[in-house]
Amino acid sequence: MNQPIDSSAFAPSPGTAGSADESQPTLVLGGGPAGLTAGYQLVKAEQPVRVFEAEDQVGGIAMTVERDGYRFDLGGHRFFTKNQEVDDLWHEIMGGEFLKRPRQSRIYWNKKFLEYPLEGTDVIKKLGPLELMRAGFSYLKAAIFNKKGNEANLEEWVINRFGRRLYELFFQSYTEKVWGVPCDQLGADWAAQRIKDLSFISAAKAAFFGDGGGKHKSLIKEFNYPRFGPGQMWEQMTDRINERGGSVELESRVDGLVIENGRVTHVKVNGEAIEAPYVISSLPLRNIVGLAGDAAPQKVVEAAQGLRYRDFLTVALVVDGKDLFPDNWIYIHEPGVEVGRIQNFRSWSPWMVPDQSKASVGLEYFCFEGDELWEMDDDDLVALATKELVQIGLIDRPERVDRGYAVRVPKAYPMYDEDYDKRVEIIKDWLATVENLQQVGRNGLHRYNNSDHSMLSAMRAVDNLVLGHEHDIWEVNVESAYLEEGEVSVDNPYKNTPETAAQKQALTK
């Protein structure tokens, strides 16, 4: 059993909650990847915990939806990381249920399918030498005359690194479809985080000479995947939490936070006020400020209300006949259709599709909650997806679609608009004054994290709470190279001091 650390031994700092109290459960808000990871790490350290999830299923955006035996991945979730700590945790939970899957994806552009990662001969054949020459000269112009750094928006960031022609061909239409606003209204931070330092030169080298063992995360060749979809990971983690004495409580919506004298004293769940010694939250920043009520200053409330999110919906179609394409997914760089990406669920795992005489695909549509697409009737969404599947040429006639299902996902992507960083900084400064509350995860930090980054932020929050560390959770996945290239050495998870040896052993057992 861990011995709690005296919180007076260190001064609280941003991202530091203090020390755990074994007599009362830590309250974890949200049952997605970050929240469940926090809960699991706490019970491994023999700390009591209650995880509250508003929906009737765990996993958040990473859940697996099942309809009539067909399983659907909402967004496509590859399990790949270069952080050994996260990878070990994944395998600890999944064991033999992890499949090693080959990555195959393509770009649908100009009525053609281009292999992705780029393959030299395919690029030459599909683009043609004239277009390649234009892209090359455009890149050289940007490399010579454009200064990198301090770009005002995403458009400038991409053009400075790839050239205007490649930006217009492969970035602009798809990015604007995903985010619903022009690229010059999106912050450069999003590109810096998601594209990392992949450049025209490195992409070309990867296309013609290989990627040197998968140096760039966006160019990996294979990944792990749970047999029954990503939700299997979170369902098994939930079972582990419950088995070790914690609790994951579904249909438990957080109604409010009571904050007094710089501490959360109670969390209101389904109308019940529950005493809160420590809180780890993966709820969206906009929500957490709203739940605080009058405890949040007006400027913080205004900053939170200004944060924006991009929602999306998946239309899953069951189609007569064999698989429509071999890829995990296809990116649709085609302004003539509304769909942004199409998944082939059998390519993720054969166990996702129960009937071998059927194909199962998911068409992803990016939208804003409340807009025309979001409010469209499910049957009309199925009809739209069917029509666009024919239009792209993946099926020859609409009658091949046997049935379809629509699944809406609110607040799927935190938006990096021009002022988001200023708003987040205001909220972050206020949260630093609430000593027993830590925010984790994608929406909890308003950062477009992958599952591994979200999980790592939760692991660091538990380190802070149980081991008395002072990790700044907001720094997880900030640096452009963080978790992407080589082994992680940015943020050592443990201070190798004698007084924390017992706690370290407890958390890693």
WOVENPE-V699168 format. One record per residue. PHI is phi in degrees with one decimal (* if undefined). PSI is psi as a letter, one per 20 degrees, with the letter a starting at -180 (999 if undefined). Layout:
# WOVENPE-V699168
phi | psi
PHI | PSI
PHI | PSI
This chain:
# WOVENPE-V699168
phi | psi
* | p
-67.6 | q
-96.4 | p
-63.2 | q
-89.4 | p
-65.2 | o
-66.8 | i
-75.7 | i
-75.2 | i
-148.2 | q
-88.1 | p
-59.0 | q
-137.0 | r
-53.3 | p
88.0 | j
-112.1 | p
-95.3 | h
120.5 | b
-120.9 | q
-76.6 | q
-111.3 | o
-69.3 | i
-82.6 | i
-129.1 | q
-75.3 | q
-69.3 | p
-98.9 | p
-110.8 | p
-102.9 | o
109.3 | p
-110.2 | k
-91.1 | a
-55.2 | g
-69.7 | g
-62.0 | g
-68.0 | h
-63.2 | g
-60.0 | g
-62.1 | g
-68.0 | g
-63.1 | h
-68.8 | g
-69.6 | h
-63.1 | h
-87.1 | j
61.9 | k
-106.6 | p
-68.3 | q
-153.3 | q
-125.5 | p
-107.9 | p
-108.3 | p
-124.8 | p
-69.5 | h
-84.8 | r
-93.0 | j
-149.1 | q
-83.9 | r
114.2 | i
57.1 | c
-66.4 | i
-94.7 | j
-71.8 | r
-106.7 | p
-92.8 | p
-119.5 | p
-136.1 | o
54.0 | k
88.9 | i
-88.5 | p
-110.1 | p
-126.4 | p
-92.7 | p
-85.6 | n
107.5 | i
81.8 | o
-126.8 | n
-76.9 | p
-101.3 | n
-139.4 | p
-155.6 | q
-100.9 | j
-94.2 | o
-64.8 | h
-62.3 | g
-68.7 | g
-61.1 | g
-61.5 | g
-65.3 | g
-56.7 | g
-71.0 | h
-61.5 | g
-77.9 | g
-87.1 | h
56.1 | c
-75.1 | i
-85.0 | i
-85.4 | p
-102.3 | q
-91.5 | o
-114.2 | p
-74.9 | q
-86.7 | p
-141.7 | p
-147.9 | q
-137.7 | r
-110.6 | p
-93.4 | o
-143.5 | p
53.8 | l
66.3 | j
-127.8 | q
-107.9 | o
-105.1 | p
-64.6 | q
-138.2 | p
-59.6 | q
-60.1 | p
-120.6 | p
-52.8 | g
-65.7 | h
-67.4 | g
-62.1 | g
-61.4 | g
-66.5 | g
-81.7 | g
-85.3 | h
87.0 | q
-63.0 | h
-65.3 | g
-67.4 | h
-63.1 | h
-65.3 | g
-61.6 | g
-65.5 | h
-64.7 | g
-65.4 | h
-64.1 | g
-64.9 | g
-60.8 | h
-61.0 | g
-65.6 | g
-65.0 | h
-84.0 | g
-104.5 | h
-94.7 | p
-90.4 | p
-85.1 | q
105.1 | q
62.1 | k
-66.4 | q
-80.2 | h
-155.5 | r
-63.4 | h
-57.1 | g
-62.5 | g
-60.5 | g
-68.8 | g
-61.0 | g
-64.4 | h
-106.2 | h
-119.5 | i
93.1 | q
-65.9 | h
-64.6 | g
-65.4 | h
-58.1 | g
-68.7 | h
-75.8 | g
-121.8 | i
-111.2 | g
-64.0 | g
-65.4 | g
-68.2 | g
-63.4 | g
-69.8 | h
-67.7 | g
-64.8 | g
-98.2 | i
76.7 | j
-140.3 | q
-60.3 | q
-63.1 | h
-79.7 | j
-106.6 | j
-105.8 | q
-68.0 | q
-66.4 | i
-57.8 | h
-62.3 | g
-64.3 | g
-61.1 | h
-80.8 | g
-82.4 | h
-88.1 | i
57.7 | b
-103.4 | k
-65.1 | p
-119.2 | r
-58.3 | g
-64.3 | g
-66.9 | h
-65.6 | g
-65.6 | g
-61.9 | g
-64.0 | h
-66.0 | g
-97.9 | h
-125.8 | j
92.1 | r
-103.6 | j
62.1 | l
86.9 | j
78.6 | l
-60.4 | g
-94.3 | p
-59.1 | h
-69.7 | i
-114.9 | j
-64.9 | q
-99.5 | h
-151.4 | r
-155.7 | r
-90.5 | q
-156.2 | p
-64.6 | q
-54.8 | g
-107.9 | k
93.8 | r
-62.0 | h
-60.0 | h
-61.4 | h
-59.3 | g
-75.8 | h
-68.1 | g
-70.4 | h
-65.6 | h
-59.7 | g
-59.8 | g
-64.4 | g
-62.8 | g
-65.4 | h
-64.0 | h
-91.7 | j
100.6 | i
-82.3 | a
-141.6 | p
-112.8 | o
-111.1 | o
-81.7 | r
50.2 | l
-120.3 | n
-87.8 | p
-76.2 | p
-99.1 | h
-179.5 | r
-120.6 | p
-102.3 | o
-117.3 | p
-136.9 | p
53.4 | l
73.7 | k
-140.9 | q
-78.1 | o
-94.0 | h
-144.8 | q
-113.9 | p
-91.8 | p
-124.3 | o
49.8 | k
87.7 | i
-96.4 | p
-86.0 | o
-112.7 | p
-60.4 | p
-127.4 | n
-67.8 | g
-145.9 | q
-133.1 | p
-117.9 | p
-120.1 | p
-111.5 | j
-68.3 | q
-56.3 | q
-55.6 | g
-60.7 | h
-70.5 | g
-64.2 | h
-68.1 | g
-61.9 | h
-67.8 | h
-75.4 | i
61.0 | c
-69.2 | i
-69.6 | h
-91.4 | p
-60.5 | q
-60.3 | h
-66.0 | h
-70.8 | g
-60.3 | g
-64.6 | h
-63.4 | g
-66.0 | g
-65.4 | h
-83.4 | i
-70.2 | q
-120.0 | q
-134.0 | q
-104.5 | p
-99.7 | r
-151.7 | r
-137.4 | q
-111.7 | p
-108.3 | o
-93.7 | p
-115.9 | p
-99.1 | p
-120.3 | p
-65.6 | p
102.4 | a
-73.0 | r
-55.2 | q
-76.8 | h
-161.3 | q
-85.5 | i
-69.6 | q
-65.7 | g
-156.5 | r
-125.7 | p
-83.1 | p
-100.3 | n
-91.9 | m
-139.3 | o
-68.7 | i
-77.3 | i
-128.2 | q
-87.7 | h
-62.6 | q
-103.3 | h
-156.5 | q
-127.7 | p
-100.9 | q
-111.6 | o
-67.3 | h
-68.4 | h
-70.1 | h
-74.5 | g
-161.7 | p
-60.9 | h
-75.7 | i
-77.9 | i
-121.1 | o
-75.7 | h
-108.1 | o
-70.6 | i
-89.5 | j
-119.5 | q
-103.8 | q
-134.6 | p
-130.5 | q
-122.9 | p
-99.1 | p
-100.6 | p
-120.4 | p
-97.2 | p
-156.7 | r
-111.6 | p
-54.4 | p
97.5 | i
-79.7 | a
-59.6 | g
-66.3 | g
-62.2 | h
-84.6 | i
-62.3 | q
-60.8 | q
-56.0 | g
-63.5 | h
-69.2 | h
-65.3 | g
-63.3 | g
-64.8 | g
-62.7 | g
-61.8 | g
-62.4 | g
-60.3 | g
-73.2 | h
-65.0 | h
-69.5 | g
-60.4 | h
-73.6 | h
98.7 | j
-82.8 | h
-132.2 | q
-89.8 | h
-155.8 | q
-66.2 | h
-64.1 | i
-71.9 | i
-77.1 | o
-80.8 | g
-165.4 | r
-154.7 | r
-140.0 | q
-113.0 | p
-129.4 | p
-98.0 | q
-127.1 | o
-75.6 | q
49.3 | l
-72.0 | h
-132.2 | o
-66.7 | p
-86.5 | p
-99.7 | m
-79.5 | a
-65.1 | h
-112.6 | j
-60.9 | h
-66.3 | h
-66.2 | g
-66.5 | g
-61.8 | h
-63.3 | h
-62.5 | g
-67.5 | g
-59.4 | g
-63.0 | h
-68.6 | g
-60.1 | h
-64.0 | i
-87.3 | i
-100.3 | n
-71.4 | h
-111.0 | k
-126.9 | p
-124.4 | p
-96.0 | p
-139.8 | r
87.1 | r
-61.2 | f
-76.3 | h
-63.8 | h
-109.1 | i
51.4 | l
-137.2 | p
-74.0 | m
-85.3 | q
-81.5 | r
-61.0 | h
-66.7 | h
-67.1 | g
-62.4 | g
-65.9 | h
-65.1 | h
-62.3 | h
-69.4 | h
-63.6 | h
-68.9 | h
-63.6 | h
-69.3 | h
-55.9 | g
-60.0 | g
-74.4 | g
-90.4 | h
-97.4 | i
76.9 | k
-74.4 | r
-128.6 | l
-63.4 | p
-87.1 | o
-60.6 | h
-68.8 | i
-87.9 | i
-64.4 | p
69.0 | k
-84.4 | g
-67.2 | q
-63.4 | h
-94.8 | i
-65.3 | p
67.9 | j
-105.1 | h
-128.0 | p
70.9 | a
-86.8 | q
-78.6 | p
-138.0 | j
-69.9 | g
-137.2 | n
-59.5 | p
-69.5 | i
-133.8 | p
-88.1 | p
-79.6 | m
-116.5 | q
-56.9 | h
-69.5 | i
-105.9 | j
-61.1 | g
-66.2 | g
-66.6 | g
-59.4 | g
-62.6 | h
-64.5 | g
-73.2 | h
-103.5 | j
-77.0 | 999
